[in-house]
Amino acid sequence: MIKIYNQTEYNLNDDYSFQDFTGRSNLEVSGIVYGSCFSQEITDNHIFPDDMTGVIFIKCNLDNVFIPAGNIVIDCSQRRFFVQNDKNDWLINEKNEPIMPVNHKYFTKFNLPMPLPEDIPKTKSDEPIDLIKVAEIKKLEII
């Protein structure tokens, strides 16, 4: 399939474009891949061969995926996240420390207090903590 993106024509790999490969591994990808999801739960997961080169990923979800050198990533999501002790997904930095919840834009959009990494329990909670409900209660306490 031919796709024009940013005024450039690409001949896509139809087997790997517009597909959902969430949680899959050992993928032998080649050519130009557009609009596919390769998201993983494990941070920096090596789902492609380490010697893979020449693949162009465009507008793909590559969250938690390690992309070997020699490949090109254009306008893709490459977030690093990990489930914390509150049983929520948090974006993490290069030291694997939590930074903010993956749904942080919700808190900004609705003017809610942003959950902080220091609010994460030291031990795993039995049930997921509803970060939005906690933020709504905090906002009422501030007012």
Secondary structure, 3 states (H helix, E strand, C coil): CEEEECCEEEECCCCCCCCECCCCCCCCCCCEEECCECCCCCCCECCCCCCCCCCEEECCECCCECCCCCCEEECCECCCEEECCCCCEEEECCCCCEEEECCHHHHHHCCCCCCCHHHCCCCCCCCCCCHHHHHHHHHHHHC
